[in-house]
């Protein structure tokens, strides 16, 4: 069988699913690199990315 094509326009709730939480400040952080050294600050840094909106956060240890 072939693939089915959706002809209906997706609802706005389906398009913006999860983005309202990120806009309110409730991100779903996922750790990318746990121990990365920052030369300028002289500290270990943790890189995190939000699973929903792909925003990146740098956190010093």
C-alpha positions, -999 to 999 in steps of 0.1 A, spaced: 0 0 0 11 36 -6 14 63 20 -17 82 30 -16 120 26 -35 142 51 -56 167 32 -70 184 63 -53 214 78 -38 206 112 -55 222 142 -37 250 159 -35 230 191 -15 203 173 8 228 157 17 246 190 17 215 212 43 219 240 54 254 229 31 271 255 50 255 283 83 267 270 70 303 266 59 302 302 94 291 313 88 254 318 114 239 295 122 202 292 160 202 295 181 174 282 219 173 288 241 174 257 277 176 270 282 171 307 317 183 311 330 209 286 358 232 297 353 270 291 387 286 286 376 322 292 359 315 325 382 286 335 353 264 346 335 232 335 303 239 316 272 218 311 252 222 278 215 216 279 189 217 252 151 218 255 134 189 238 104 209 228 118 242 215 155 234 210 167 263 231 203 259 244 213 267 280 249 269 293 254 262 330 286 266 350 295 239 375 
